[in-house]
Amino acid sequence: MIRVVVRLFAGAKERLGMDSIAVTIELPASVSRLKTAITELHPTLEPFVRYGRIAKGNDFIDDEALIQPDDQSDSFALIPPVSGG
């Protein structure tokens, strides 16, 4: 098991009234599994998880990427979809 802290931004942060959540998942796990765990823990975040992306450090990571045991100390974030103009 690994405990991952995921930072929240914009509407996700406002929806929960907090800037991060802690999610515990069993390894081996993909980012897709992390996203599922976020939605299971906080169902109201489902639209943000579906349309947003997960970042690790300063980089977006794909849903297929595996979370490693030492990732517990890394910074994860749920980045909402953005539009520009």
Secondary structure by P-SEA (a helix, b strand, c coil): cbbbbbbbcaaaaaaacccbbbbbbcccccaaaaaaaaaaacccaaaaaaabbbbccccccccccccccccccbbbbbccccccc
